[in-house]
């Protein structure tokens, strides 16, 4: 299943295209990068999402991401 991502300042809105056909600003999941800096760059490969915000690199598995229990890696 592939995802589409829309950047909204420090939030990334994710929608799986094989499951939903929702145009922005609607989304299935919202990833909070937990920073005050805006997202400068985003890259997706399969279900893996990599984002740069400020001086931090965020790695997220889009398919298993749960906004109630953020599990992304910050470097």
PQR file of N, CA, C, O and H, with PARSE charges and radii, in Angstrom:
ATOM      1  N   UNK A   1       0.850  -1.169   0.000 -0.4000 1.5000
ATOM      2  CA  UNK A   1       0.000   0.000   0.000 -0.0000 2.0000
ATOM      3  C   UNK A   1       0.900   1.237   0.000  0.5500 1.7000
ATOM      4  O   UNK A   1       1.831   1.317   0.801 -0.5500 1.4000
ATOM      5  N   UNK A   2       0.644   2.175  -0.861 -0.4000 1.5000
ATOM      6  CA  UNK A   2       1.451   3.392  -0.900 -0.0000 2.0000
ATOM      7  C   UNK A   2       0.717   4.524  -0.197  0.5500 1.7000
ATOM      8  O   UNK A   2      -0.513   4.563  -0.161 -0.5500 1.4000
ATOM      9  H   UNK A   2      -0.113   2.110  -1.512  0.4000 1.0000
ATOM     10  N   UNK A   3       1.489   5.432   0.354 -0.4000 1.5000
ATOM     11  CA  UNK A   3       0.954   6.576   1.073 -0.0000 2.0000
ATOM     12  C   UNK A   3       1.257   7.855   0.317  0.5500 1.7000
ATOM     13  O   UNK A   3       2.241   7.950  -0.417 -0.5500 1.4000
ATOM     14  H   UNK A   3       2.488   5.400   0.324  0.4000 1.0000
ATOM     15  N   UNK A   4       0.397   8.827   0.510 -0.4000 1.5000
ATOM     16  CA  UNK A   4       0.691  10.176   0.051 -0.0000 2.0000
ATOM     17  C   UNK A   4       0.874  11.030   1.300  0.5500 1.7000
ATOM     18  O   UNK A   4       0.192  10.825   2.304 -0.5500 1.4000
ATOM     19  H   UNK A   4      -0.402   8.751   1.106  0.4000 1.0000
ATOM     20  N   UNK A   5       1.793  11.985   1.237 -0.4000 1.5000
ATOM     21  CA  UNK A   5       2.099  12.824   2.391 -0.0000 2.0000
ATOM     22  C   UNK A   5       1.912  14.287   2.025  0.5500 1.7000
ATOM     23  O   UNK A   5       2.296  14.727   0.941 -0.5500 1.4000
ATOM     24  H   UNK A   5       2.347  12.152   0.422  0.4000 1.0000
ATOM     25  N   UNK A   6       1.314  15.034   2.948 -0.4000 1.5000
ATOM     26  CA  UNK A   6       1.144  16.476   2.802 -0.0000 2.0000
ATOM     27  C   UNK A   6       1.766  17.112   4.033  0.5500 1.7000
ATOM     28  O   UNK A   6       1.410  16.765   5.160 -0.5500 1.4000
ATOM     29  H   UNK A   6       1.002  14.676   3.829  0.4000 1.0000
ATOM     30  N   UNK A   7       2.692  18.038   3.828 -0.4000 1.5000
ATOM     31  CA  UNK A   7       3.379  18.709   4.935 -0.0000 2.0000
ATOM     32  C   UNK A   7       2.564  19.921   5.365  0.5500 1.7000
ATOM     33  O   UNK A   7       2.162  20.742   4.541 -0.5500 1.4000
ATOM     34  H   UNK A   7       2.981  18.320   2.913  0.4000 1.0000
ATOM     35  N   UNK A   8       2.326  20.019   6.687 -0.4000 1.5000
ATOM     36  CA  UNK A   8       1.620  21.147   7.277 -0.0000 2.0000
ATOM     37  C   UNK A   8       2.457  21.649   8.444  0.5500 1.7000
ATOM     38  O   UNK A   8       2.231  21.259   9.589 -0.5500 1.4000
ATOM     39  H   UNK A   8       2.653  19.352   7.356  0.4000 1.0000
ATOM     40  N   UNK A   9       3.428  22.520   8.153 -0.4000 1.5000
ATOM     41  CA  UNK A   9       4.388  23.075   9.104 -0.0000 2.0000
ATOM     42  C   UNK A   9       5.192  21.954   9.754  0.5500 1.7000
ATOM     43  O   UNK A   9       6.055  21.380   9.090 -0.5500 1.4000
ATOM     44  H   UNK A   9       3.612  22.837   7.222  0.4000 1.0000
ATOM     45  N   UNK A  10       4.948  21.609  11.039 -0.4000 1.5000
ATOM     46  CA  UNK A  10       5.680  20.520  11.680 -0.0000 2.0000
ATOM     47  C   UNK A  10       4.872  19.217  11.717  0.5500 1.7000
ATOM     48  O   UNK A  10       5.267  18.264  12.390 -0.5500 1.4000
ATOM     49  H   UNK A  10       4.247  22.075  11.579  0.4000 1.0000
ATOM     50  N   UNK A  11       3.765  19.172  11.012 -0.4000 1.5000
ATOM     51  CA  UNK A  11       2.936  17.973  10.931 -0.0000 2.0000
ATOM     52  C   UNK A  11       3.016  17.398   9.520  0.5500 1.7000
ATOM     53  O   UNK A  11       3.138  18.136   8.543 -0.5500 1.4000
ATOM     54  H   UNK A  11       3.444  19.946  10.466  0.4000 1.0000
ATOM     55  N   UNK A  12       2.946  16.054   9.425 -0.4000 1.5000
ATOM     56  CA  UNK A  12       2.890  15.388   8.129 -0.0000 2.0000
ATOM     57  C   UNK A  12       1.603  14.577   8.107  0.5500 1.7000
ATOM     58  O   UNK A  12       1.413  13.691   8.940 -0.5500 1.4000
ATOM     59  H   UNK A  12       2.847  15.453  10.218  0.4000 1.0000
ATOM     60  N   UNK A  13       0.721  14.872   7.162 -0.4000 1.5000
ATOM     61  CA  UNK A  13      -0.556  14.187   7.036 -0.0000 2.0000
ATOM     62  C   UNK A  13      -0.403  13.044   6.038  0.5500 1.7000
ATOM     63  O   UNK A  13       0.040  13.251   4.908 -0.5500 1.4000
ATOM     64  H   UNK A  13       0.876  15.592   6.486  0.4000 1.0000
ATOM     65  N   UNK A  14      -0.775  11.833   6.463 -0.4000 1.5000
ATOM     66  CA  UNK A  14      -0.606  10.640   5.637 -0.0000 2.0000
ATOM     67  C   UNK A  14      -1.953  10.043   5.254  0.5500 1.7000
ATOM     68  O   UNK A  14      -2.861   9.947   6.079 -0.5500 1.4000
ATOM     69  H   UNK A  14      -1.135  11.665   7.381  0.4000 1.0000
ATOM     70  N   UNK A  15      -2.067   9.646   3.995 -0.4000 1.5000
ATOM     71  CA  UNK A  15      -3.264   8.962   3.496 -0.0000 2.0000
ATOM     72  C   UNK A  15      -2.828   7.775   2.651  0.5500 1.7000
ATOM     73  O   UNK A  15      -2.084   7.954   1.687 -0.5500 1.4000
ATOM     74  H   UNK A  15      -1.329   9.724   3.325  0.4000 1.0000
ATOM     75  N   UNK A  16      -3.277   6.550   2.992 -0.4000 1.5000
ATOM     76  CA  UNK A  16      -2.948   5.389   2.160 -0.0000 2.0000
ATOM     77  C   UNK A  16      -3.835   5.372   0.918  0.5500 1.7000
ATOM     78  O   UNK A  16      -5.059   5.314   1.031 -0.5500 1.4000
ATOM     79  H   UNK A  16      -3.881   6.405   3.775  0.4000 1.0000
ATOM     80  N   UNK A  17      -3.232   5.422  -0.249 -0.4000 1.5000
ATOM     81  CA  UNK A  17      -4.009   5.534  -1.485 -0.0000 2.0000
ATOM     82  C   UNK A  17      -4.778   4.270  -1.827  0.5500 1.7000
ATOM     83  O   UNK A  17      -5.802   4.346  -2.505 -0.5500 1.4000
ATOM     84  H   UNK A  17      -2.238   5.469  -0.341  0.4000 1.0000
ATOM     85  N   UNK A  18      -4.314   3.107  -1.378 -0.4000 1.5000
ATOM     86  CA  UNK A  18      -5.028   1.873  -1.662 -0.0000 2.0000
ATOM     87  C   UNK A  18      -6.245   1.671  -0.782  0.5500 1.7000
ATOM     88  O   UNK A  18      -7.064   0.790  -1.045 -0.5500 1.4000
ATOM     89  H   UNK A  18      -3.482   3.045  -0.827  0.4000 1.0000
ATOM     90  N   UNK A  19      -6.373   2.485   0.269 -0.4000 1.5000
ATOM     91  CA  UNK A  19      -7.444   2.326   1.243 -0.0000 2.0000
ATOM     92  C   UNK A  19      -8.450   3.480   1.187  0.5500 1.7000
ATOM     93  O   UNK A  19      -9.656   3.253   1.274 -0.5500 1.4000
ATOM     94  H   UNK A  19      -5.708   3.200   0.483  0.4000 1.0000
ATOM     95  N   UNK A  20      -7.964   4.701   1.042 -0.4000 1.5000
ATOM     96  CA  UNK A  20      -8.810   5.890   1.023 -0.0000 2.0000
ATOM     97  C   UNK A  20      -8.456   6.754  -0.175  0.5500 1.7000
ATOM     98  O   UNK A  20      -7.327   6.722  -0.664 -0.5500 1.4000
ATOM     99  H   UNK A  20      -6.984   4.885   0.971  0.4000 1.0000
ATOM    100  N   UNK A  21      -9.406   7.509  -0.634 -0.4000 1.5000
ATOM    101  CA  UNK A  21      -9.159   8.511  -1.666 -0.0000 2.0000
ATOM    102  C   UNK A  21      -9.620   9.855  -1.115  0.5500 1.7000
ATOM    103  O   UNK A  21     -10.580  10.448  -1.607 -0.5500 1.4000
ATOM    104  H   UNK A  21     -10.323   7.535  -0.236  0.4000 1.0000
ATOM    105  N   UNK A  22      -8.923  10.322  -0.089 -0.4000 1.5000
ATOM    106  CA  UNK A  22      -9.275  11.583   0.553 -0.0000 2.0000
ATOM    107  C   UNK A  22      -8.312  12.668   0.084  0.5500 1.7000
ATOM    108  O   UNK A  22      -7.099  12.502   0.213 -0.5500 1.4000
ATOM    109  H   UNK A  22      -8.143   9.840   0.311  0.4000 1.0000
ATOM    110  N   UNK A  23      -8.809  13.749  -0.445 -0.4000 1.5000
ATOM    111  CA  UNK A  23      -7.913  14.846  -0.833 -0.0000 2.0000
ATOM    112  C   UNK A  23      -7.485  15.637   0.400  0.5500 1.7000
ATOM    113  O   UNK A  23      -8.193  15.645   1.407 -0.5500 1.4000
ATOM    114  H   UNK A  23      -9.794  13.883  -0.551  0.4000 1.0000
ATOM    115  N   UNK A  24      -6.331  16.300   0.330 -0.4000 1.5000
ATOM    116  CA  UNK A  24      -5.934  17.169   1.440 -0.0000 2.0000
ATOM    117  C   UNK A  24      -6.998  18.242   1.630  0.5500 1.7000
ATOM    118  O   UNK A  24      -7.565  18.694   0.635 -0.5500 1.4000
ATOM    119  H   UNK A  24      -5.756  16.293  -0.488  0.4000 1.0000
ATOM    120  N   UNK A  25      -7.291  18.663   2.819 -0.4000 1.5000
ATOM    121  CA  UNK A  25      -6.558  18.474   4.060 -0.0000 2.0000
ATOM    122  C   UNK A  25      -6.995  17.267   4.880  0.5500 1.7000
ATOM    123  O   UNK A  25      -6.550  17.122   6.019 -0.5500 1.4000
ATOM    124  H   UNK A  25      -6.830  18.295   3.627  0.4000 1.0000
ATOM    125  N   UNK A  26      -7.850  16.393   4.346 -0.4000 1.5000
ATOM    126  CA  UNK A  26      -8.251  15.198   5.086 -0.0000 2.0000
ATOM    127  C   UNK A  26      -7.124  14.170   5.026  0.5500 1.7000
ATOM    128  O   UNK A  26      -6.351  14.145   4.069 -0.5500 1.4000
ATOM    129  H   UNK A  26      -8.212  16.511   3.421  0.4000 1.0000
ATOM    130  N   UNK A  27      -7.036  13.323   6.052 -0.4000 1.5000
ATOM    131  CA  UNK A  27      -5.944  12.355   6.132 -0.0000 2.0000
ATOM    132  C   UNK A  27      -6.339  11.229   7.074  0.5500 1.7000
ATOM    133  O   UNK A  27      -7.288  11.360   7.847 -0.5500 1.4000
ATOM    134  H   UNK A  27      -7.664  13.343   6.829  0.4000 1.0000
ATOM    135  N   UNK A  28      -5.599  10.109   7.006 -0.4000 1.5000
ATOM    136  CA  UNK A  28      -5.830   9.003   7.921 -0.0000 2.0000
ATOM    137  C   UNK A  28      -4.974   9.135   9.174  0.5500 1.7000
ATOM    138  O   UNK A  28      -5.457   8.892  10.280 -0.5500 1.4000
ATOM    139  H   UNK A  28      -4.828  10.003   6.378  0.4000 1.0000
ATOM    140  N   UNK A  29      -3.710   9.517   9.014 -0.4000 1.5000
ATOM    141  CA  UNK A  29      -2.784   9.633  10.137 -0.0000 2.0000
ATOM    142  C   UNK A  29      -2.076  10.964  10.066  0.5500 1.7000
ATOM    143  O   UNK A  29      -1.863  11.513   8.985 -0.5500 1.4000
ATOM    144  H   UNK A  29      -3.318   9.715   8.116  0.4000 1.0000
ATOM    145  N   UNK A  30      -1.707  11.485  11.239 -0.4000 1.5000
ATOM    146  CA  UNK A  30      -0.954  12.727  11.286 -0.0000 2.0000
ATOM    147  C   UNK A  30       0.278  12.515  12.157  0.5500 1.7000
ATOM    148  O   UNK A  30       0.170  12.155  13.329 -0.5500 1.4000
ATOM    149  H   UNK A  30      -1.880  11.039  12.117  0.4000 1.0000
ATOM    150  N   UNK A  31       1.450  12.743  11.567 -0.4000 1.5000
ATOM    151  CA  UNK A  31       2.722  12.576  12.272 -0.0000 2.0000
ATOM    152  C   UNK A  31       3.153  13.944  12.773  0.5500 1.7000
ATOM    153  O   UNK A  31       3.340  14.871  11.985 -0.5500 1.4000
ATOM    154  H   UNK A  31       1.537  13.036  10.615  0.4000 1.0000
ATOM    155  N   UNK A  32       3.313  14.068  14.103 -0.4000 1.5000
ATOM    156  CA  UNK A  32       3.814  15.302  14.705 -0.0000 2.0000
ATOM    157  C   UNK A  32       5.317  15.151  14.866  0.5500 1.7000
ATOM    158  O   UNK A  32       5.778  14.237  15.550 -0.5500 1.4000
ATOM    159  H   UNK A  32       3.162  13.315  14.743  0.4000 1.0000
ATOM    160  N   UNK A  33       6.081  16.031  14.250 -0.4000 1.5000
ATOM    161  CA  UNK A  33       7.540  15.935  14.313 -0.0000 2.0000
ATOM    162  C   UNK A  33       8.109  16.426  15.638  0.5500 1.7000
ATOM    163  O   UNK A  33       9.322  16.392  15.841 -0.5500 1.4000
ATOM    164  H   UNK A  33       5.707  16.774  13.695  0.4000 1.0000
ATOM    165  N   UNK A  34       7.239  16.886  16.545 -0.4000 1.5000
ATOM    166  CA  UNK A  34       7.635  17.271  17.898 -0.0000 2.0000
ATOM    167  C   UNK A  34       8.748  18.304  17.903  0.5500 1.7000
ATOM    168  O   UNK A  34       9.686  18.207  18.695 -0.5500 1.4000
ATOM    169  H   UNK A  34       6.253  16.914  16.380  0.4000 1.0000
ATOM    170  N   UNK A  35       8.651  19.285  17.030 -0.4000 1.5000
ATOM    171  CA  UNK A  35       9.603  20.373  16.960 -0.0000 2.0000
ATOM    172  C   UNK A  35       8.866  21.642  16.567  0.5500 1.7000
ATOM    173  O   UNK A  35       7.787  21.578  15.979 -0.5500 1.4000
ATOM    174  H   UNK A  35       7.890  19.363  16.386  0.4000 1.0000
ATOM    175  N   UNK A  36       9.441  22.792  16.887 -0.4000 1.5000
ATOM    176  CA  UNK A  36       8.836  24.059  16.486 -0.0000 2.0000
ATOM    177  C   UNK A  36       9.278  24.472  15.091  0.5500 1.7000
ATOM    178  O   UNK A  36       8.733  25.416  14.517 -0.5500 1.4000
ATOM    179  H   UNK A  36      10.318  22.844  17.365  0.4000 1.0000
ATOM    180  N   UNK A  37      10.257  23.774  14.546 -0.4000 1.5000
ATOM    181  CA  UNK A  37      10.768  24.072  13.216 -0.0000 2.0000
ATOM    182  C   UNK A  37       9.875  23.444  12.148  0.5500 1.7000
ATOM    183  O   UNK A  37       9.363  22.342  12.351 -0.5500 1.4000
ATOM    184  H   UNK A  37      10.699  23.007  15.012  0.4000 1.0000
ATOM    185  N   UNK A  38       9.679  24.114  11.024 -0.4000 1.5000
ATOM    186  CA  UNK A  38       8.891  23.512   9.938 -0.0000 2.0000
ATOM    187  C   UNK A  38       9.665  22.393   9.246  0.5500 1.7000
ATOM    188  O   UNK A  38      10.895  22.364   9.277 -0.5500 1.4000
ATOM    189  H   UNK A  38      10.094  25.008  10.858  0.4000 1.0000
ATOM    190  N   UNK A  39       8.945  21.495   8.637 -0.4000 1.5000
ATOM    191  CA  UNK A  39       9.550  20.403   7.878 -0.0000 2.0000
ATOM    192  C   UNK A  39      10.202  20.981   6.628  0.5500 1.7000
ATOM    193  O   UNK A  39       9.547  21.667   5.844 -0.5500 1.4000
ATOM    194  H   UNK A  39       7.946  21.519   8.612  0.4000 1.0000
ATOM    195  N   UNK A  40      11.504  20.702   6.440 -0.4000 1.5000
ATOM    196  CA  UNK A  40      12.240  21.257   5.293 -0.0000 2.0000
ATOM    197  C   UNK A  40      12.300  20.288   4.122  0.5500 1.7000
ATOM    198  O   UNK A  40      12.386  20.705   2.967 -0.5500 1.4000
ATOM    199  H   UNK A  40      12.036  20.145   7.077  0.4000 1.0000
ATOM    200  N   UNK A  41      12.254  18.989   4.422 -0.4000 1.5000
ATOM    201  CA  UNK A  41      12.408  17.994   3.366 -0.0000 2.0000
ATOM    202  C   UNK A  41      11.711  16.707   3.794  0.5500 1.7000
ATOM    203  O   UNK A  41      11.721  16.353   4.973 -0.5500 1.4000
ATOM    204  H   UNK A  41      12.183  18.651   5.361  0.4000 1.0000
ATOM    205  N   UNK A  42      11.111  16.015   2.844 -0.4000 1.5000
ATOM    206  CA  UNK A  42      10.468  14.742   3.129 -0.0000 2.0000
ATOM    207  C   UNK A  42      10.795  13.772   1.998  0.5500 1.7000
ATOM    208  O   UNK A  42      10.873  14.161   0.833 -0.5500 1.4000
ATOM    209  H   UNK A  42      11.103  16.303   1.886  0.4000 1.0000
ATOM    210  N   UNK A  43      10.985  12.502   2.362 -0.4000 1.5000
ATOM    211  CA  UNK A  43      11.281  11.459   1.382 -0.0000 2.0000
ATOM    212  C   UNK A  43      10.512  10.219   1.799  0.5500 1.7000
ATOM    213  O   UNK A  43      10.503   9.863   2.977 -0.5500 1.4000
ATOM    214  H   UNK A  43      10.922  12.186   3.308  0.4000 1.0000
ATOM    215  N   UNK A  44       9.868   9.560   0.850 -0.4000 1.5000
ATOM    216  CA  UNK A  44       9.133   8.334   1.143 -0.0000 2.0000
ATOM    217  C   UNK A  44       9.598   7.229   0.217  0.5500 1.7000
ATOM    218  O   UNK A  44       9.780   7.433  -0.984 -0.5500 1.4000
ATOM    219  H   UNK A  44       9.875   9.850  -0.107  0.4000 1.0000
ATOM    220  N   UNK A  45       9.787   6.047   0.800 -0.4000 1.5000
ATOM    221  CA  UNK A  45      10.102   4.852   0.028 -0.0000 2.0000
ATOM    222  C   UNK A  45       9.303   3.717   0.644  0.5500 1.7000
ATOM    223  O   UNK A  45       9.576   3.310   1.773 -0.5500 1.4000
ATOM    224  H   UNK A  45       9.639   5.881   1.775  0.4000 1.0000
ATOM    225  N   UNK A  46       8.324   3.205  -0.079 -0.4000 1.5000
ATOM    226  CA  UNK A  46       7.438   2.188   0.490 -0.0000 2.0000
ATOM    227  C   UNK A  46       6.658   2.796   1.639  0.5500 1.7000
ATOM    228  O   UNK A  46       5.986   3.814   1.473 -0.5500 1.4000
ATOM    229  H   UNK A  46       8.103   3.536  -0.996  0.4000 1.0000
ATOM    230  N   UNK A  47       6.745   2.172   2.806 -0.4000 1.5000
ATOM    231  CA  UNK A  47       6.058   2.684   3.990 -0.0000 2.0000
ATOM    232  C   UNK A  47       6.971   3.510   4.880  0.5500 1.7000
ATOM    233  O   UNK A  47       6.542   4.004   5.923 -0.5500 1.4000
ATOM    234  H   UNK A  47       7.290   1.345   2.942  0.4000 1.0000
ATOM    235  N   UNK A  48       8.227   3.665   4.478 -0.4000 1.5000
ATOM    236  CA  UNK A  48       9.188   4.412   5.285 -0.0000 2.0000
ATOM    237  C   UNK A  48       9.182   5.880   4.871  0.5500 1.7000
ATOM    238  O   UNK A  48       9.326   6.213   3.695 -0.5500 1.4000
ATOM    239  H   UNK A  48       8.575   3.264   3.631  0.4000 1.0000
ATOM    240  N   UNK A  49       9.013   6.736   5.854 -0.4000 1.5000
ATOM    241  CA  UNK A  49       8.997   8.171   5.638 -0.0000 2.0000
ATOM    242  C   UNK A  49      10.180   8.762   6.386  0.5500 1.7000
ATOM    243  O   UNK A  49      10.387   8.449   7.558 -0.5500 1.4000
ATOM    244  H   UNK A  49       8.896   6.465   6.810  0.4000 1.0000
ATOM    245  N   UNK A  50      10.954   9.604   5.733 -0.4000 1.5000
ATOM    246  CA  UNK A  50      12.079  10.299   6.346 -0.0000 2.0000
ATOM    247  C   UNK A  50      11.832  11.791   6.171  0.5500 1.7000
ATOM    248  O   UNK A  50      11.539  12.250   5.067 -0.5500 1.4000
ATOM    249  H   UNK A  50      10.786   9.859   4.780  0.4000 1.0000
ATOM    250  N   UNK A  51      11.951  12.554   7.265 -0.4000 1.5000
ATOM    251  CA  UNK A  51      11.711  13.992   7.211 -0.0000 2.0000
ATOM    252  C   UNK A  51      12.820  14.732   7.948  0.5500 1.7000
ATOM    253  O   UNK A  51      13.386  14.225   8.916 -0.5500 1.4000
ATOM    254  H   UNK A  51      12.190  12.181   8.162  0.4000 1.0000
ATOM    255  N   UNK A  52      13.118  15.929   7.478 -0.4000 1.5000
ATOM    256  CA  UNK A  52      14.088  16.802   8.137 -0.0000 2.0000
ATOM    257  C   UNK A  52      13.348  18.041   8.595  0.5500 1.7000
ATOM    258  O   UNK A  52      12.669  18.702   7.809 -0.5500 1.4000
ATOM    259  H   UNK A  52      12.658  16.340   6.691  0.4000 1.0000
ATOM    260  N   UNK A  53      13.486  18.352   9.886 -0.4000 1.5000
ATOM    261  CA  UNK A  53      12.899  19.564  10.456 -0.0000 2.0000
ATOM    262  C   UNK A  53      13.923  20.138  11.427  0.5500 1.7000
ATOM    263  O   UNK A  53      14.357  19.462  12.359 -0.5500 1.4000
ATOM    264  H   UNK A  53      14.038  17.815  10.525  0.4000 1.0000
ATOM    265  N   UNK A  54      14.297  21.368  11.204 -0.4000 1.5000
ATOM    266  CA  UNK A  54      15.346  21.963  12.026 -0.0000 2.0000
ATOM    267  C   UNK A  54      16.638  21.203  11.826  0.5500 1.7000
ATOM    268  O   UNK A  54      17.071  21.009  10.690 -0.5500 1.4000
ATOM    269  H   UNK A  54      13.944  21.917  10.446  0.4000 1.0000
ATOM    270  N   UNK A  55      17.258  20.771  12.903 -0.4000 1.5000
ATOM    271  CA  UNK A  55      18.496  19.990  12.839 -0.0000 2.0000
ATOM    272  C   UNK A  55      18.241  18.516  13.121  0.5500 1.7000
ATOM    273  O   UNK A  55      19.178  17.786  13.445 -0.5500 1.4000
ATOM    274  H   UNK A  55      16.906  20.928  13.826  0.4000 1.0000
ATOM    275  N   UNK A  56      17.010  18.066  13.006 -0.4000 1.5000
ATOM    276  CA  UNK A  56      16.656  16.688  13.342 -0.0000 2.0000
ATOM    277  C   UNK A  56      16.203  15.912  12.110  0.5500 1.7000
ATOM    278  O   UNK A  56      15.605  16.465  11.187 -0.5500 1.4000
ATOM    279  H   UNK A  56      16.249  18.659  12.742  0.4000 1.0000
ATOM    280  N   UNK A  57      16.501  14.626  12.122 -0.4000 1.5000
ATOM    281  CA  UNK A  57      16.073  13.690  11.085 -0.0000 2.0000
ATOM    282  C   UNK A  57      15.071  12.740  11.724  0.5500 1.7000
ATOM    283  O   UNK A  57      15.360  12.147  12.763 -0.5500 1.4000
ATOM    284  H   UNK A  57      16.987  14.177  12.872  0.4000 1.0000
ATOM    285  N   UNK A  58      13.894  12.588  11.118 -0.4000 1.5000
ATOM    286  CA  UNK A  58      12.833  11.749  11.652 -0.0000 2.0000
ATOM    287  C   UNK A  58      12.594  10.585  10.701  0.5500 1.7000
ATOM    288  O   UNK A  58      12.486  10.773   9.490 -0.5500 1.4000
ATOM    289  H   UNK A  58      13.659  13.071  10.274  0.4000 1.0000
ATOM    290  N   UNK A  59      12.513   9.380  11.261 -0.4000 1.5000
ATOM    291  CA  UNK A  59      12.243   8.178  10.472 -0.0000 2.0000
ATOM    292  C   UNK A  59      10.976   7.541  11.024  0.5500 1.7000
ATOM    293  O   UNK A  59      10.886   7.263  12.220 -0.5500 1.4000
ATOM    294  H   UNK A  59      12.601   9.227  12.245  0.4000 1.0000
ATOM    295  N   UNK A  60       9.987   7.309  10.145 -0.4000 1.5000
ATOM    296  CA  UNK A  60       8.675   6.827  10.560 -0.0000 2.0000
ATOM    297  C   UNK A  60       8.249   5.681   9.658  0.5500 1.7000
ATOM    298  O   UNK A  60       8.432   5.743   8.442 -0.5500 1.4000
ATOM    299  H   UNK A  60      10.060   7.535   9.173  0.4000 1.0000
ATOM    300  N   UNK A  61       7.680   4.631  10.249 -0.4000 1.5000
ATOM    301  CA  UNK A  61       7.019   3.583   9.475 -0.0000 2.0000
ATOM    302  C   UNK A  61       5.553   4.002   9.348  0.5500 1.7000
ATOM    303  O   UNK A  61       4.799   3.901  10.316 -0.5500 1.4000
ATOM    304  H   UNK A  61       7.531   4.581  11.237  0.4000 1.0000
ATOM    305  N   UNK A  62       5.146   4.465   8.179 -0.4000 1.5000
ATOM    306  CA  UNK A  62       3.818   5.031   7.977 -0.0000 2.0000
ATOM    307  C   UNK A  62       2.704   4.028   8.246  0.5500 1.7000
ATOM    308  O   UNK A  62       1.645   4.403   8.749 -0.5500 1.4000
ATOM    309  H   UNK A  62       5.758   4.547   7.393  0.4000 1.0000
ATOM    310  N   UNK A  63       2.924   2.775   7.923 -0.4000 1.5000
ATOM    311  CA  UNK A  63       1.864   1.783   8.071 -0.0000 2.0000
ATOM    312  C   UNK A  63       1.564   1.477   9.532  0.5500 1.7000
ATOM    313  O   UNK A  63       0.400   1.296   9.889 -0.5500 1.4000
ATOM    314  H   UNK A  63       3.785   2.470   7.514  0.4000 1.0000
ATOM    315  N   UNK A  64       2.573   1.415  10.379 -0.4000 1.5000
ATOM    316  CA  UNK A  64       2.345   1.061  11.782 -0.0000 2.0000
ATOM    317  C   UNK A  64       2.300   2.271  12.708  0.5500 1.7000
ATOM    318  O   UNK A  64       2.191   2.100  13.922 -0.5500 1.4000
ATOM    319  H   UNK A  64       3.519   1.563  10.089  0.4000 1.0000
ATOM    320  N   UNK A  65       2.379   3.485  12.175 -0.4000 1.5000
ATOM    321  CA  UNK A  65       2.408   4.682  13.012 -0.0000 2.0000
ATOM    322  C   UNK A  65       1.068   4.887  13.707  0.5500 1.7000
ATOM    323  O   UNK A  65       0.009   4.770  13.091 -0.5500 1.4000
ATOM    324  H   UNK A  65       2.467   3.624  11.189  0.4000 1.0000
ATOM    325  N   UNK A  66       1.132   5.193  14.994 -0.4000 1.5000
ATOM    326  CA  UNK A  66      -0.053   5.492  15.793 -0.0000 2.0000
ATOM    327  C   UNK A  66       0.202   6.820  16.498  0.5500 1.7000
ATOM    328  O   UNK A  66       1.127   6.917  17.304 -0.5500 1.4000
ATOM    329  H   UNK A  66       1.993   5.287  15.495  0.4000 1.0000
ATOM    330  N   UNK A  67      -0.598   7.842  16.212 -0.4000 1.5000
ATOM    331  CA  UNK A  67      -0.361   9.166  16.783 -0.0000 2.0000
ATOM    332  C   UNK A  67      -0.526   9.206  18.302  0.5500 1.7000
ATOM    333  O   UNK A  67      -0.005  10.103  18.964 -0.5500 1.4000
ATOM    334  H   UNK A  67      -1.350   7.763  15.558  0.4000 1.0000
ATOM    335  N   UNK A  68      -1.252   8.231  18.848 -0.4000 1.5000
ATOM    336  CA  UNK A  68      -1.414   8.182  20.317 -0.0000 2.0000
ATOM    337  C   UNK A  68      -0.148   7.655  20.987  0.5500 1.7000
ATOM    338  O   UNK A  68       0.120   7.968  22.147 -0.5500 1.4000
ATOM    339  H   UNK A  68      -1.675   7.502  18.310  0.4000 1.0000
ATOM    340  N   UNK A  69       0.630   6.855  20.256 -0.4000 1.5000
ATOM    341  CA  UNK A  69       1.888   6.325  20.764 -0.0000 2.0000
ATOM    342  C   UNK A  69       2.978   6.541  19.706  0.5500 1.7000
ATOM    343  O   UNK A  69       3.365   5.603  19.008 -0.5500 1.4000
ATOM    344  H   UNK A  69       0.412   6.601  19.314  0.4000 1.0000
ATOM    345  N   UNK A  70       3.470   7.780  19.592 -0.4000 1.5000
ATOM    346  CA  UNK A  70       4.483   8.051  18.554 -0.0000 2.0000
ATOM    347  C   UNK A  70       5.696   7.140  18.718  0.5500 1.7000
ATOM    348  O   UNK A  70       6.230   6.991  19.818 -0.5500 1.4000
ATOM    349  H   UNK A  70       3.156   8.542  20.159  0.4000 1.0000
ATOM    350  N   UNK A  71       6.122   6.534  17.615 -0.4000 1.5000
ATOM    351  CA  UNK A  71       7.245   5.597  17.667 -0.0000 2.0000
ATOM    352  C   UNK A  71       8.306   5.938  16.627  0.5500 1.7000
ATOM    353  O   UNK A  71       9.055   5.067  16.186 -0.5500 1.4000
ATOM    354  H   UNK A  71       5.688   6.655  16.722  0.4000 1.0000
ATOM    355  N   UNK A  72       8.369   7.214  16.238 -0.4000 1.5000
ATOM    356  CA  UNK A  72       9.361   7.539  15.238 -0.0000 2.0000
ATOM    357  C   UNK A  72      10.721   7.765  15.868  0.5500 1.7000
ATOM    358  O   UNK A  72      10.828   8.113  17.044 -0.5500 1.4000
ATOM    359  H   UNK A  72       7.761   7.922  16.597  0.4000 1.0000
ATOM    360  N   UNK A  73      11.743   7.567  15.081 -0.4000 1.5000
ATOM    361  CA  UNK A  73      13.126   7.696  15.524 -0.0000 2.0000
ATOM    362  C   UNK A  73      13.577   9.111  15.188  0.5500 1.7000
ATOM    363  O   UNK A  73      13.374   9.582  14.068 -0.5500 1.4000
ATOM    364  H   UNK A  73      11.656   7.284  14.126  0.4000 1.0000
ATOM    365  N   UNK A  74      14.186   9.788  16.151 -0.4000 1.5000
ATOM    366  CA  UNK A  74      14.728  11.126  15.926 -0.0000 2.0000
ATOM    367  C   UNK A  74      16.223  11.070  16.061  0.5500 1.7000
ATOM    368  O   UNK A  74      16.751  10.570  17.054 -0.5500 1.4000
ATOM    369  H   UNK A  74      14.351   9.406  17.061  0.4000 1.0000
ATOM    370  N   UNK A  75      16.921  11.595  15.041 -0.4000 1.5000
ATOM    371  CA  UNK A  75      18.375  11.597  15.069 -0.0000 2.0000
ATOM    372  C   UNK A  75      18.836  13.040  15.054  0.5500 1.7000
ATOM    373  O   UNK A  75      20.038  13.305  15.072 -0.5500 1.4000
ATOM    374  H   UNK A  75      16.492  12.001  14.235  0.4000 1.0000
TER
END
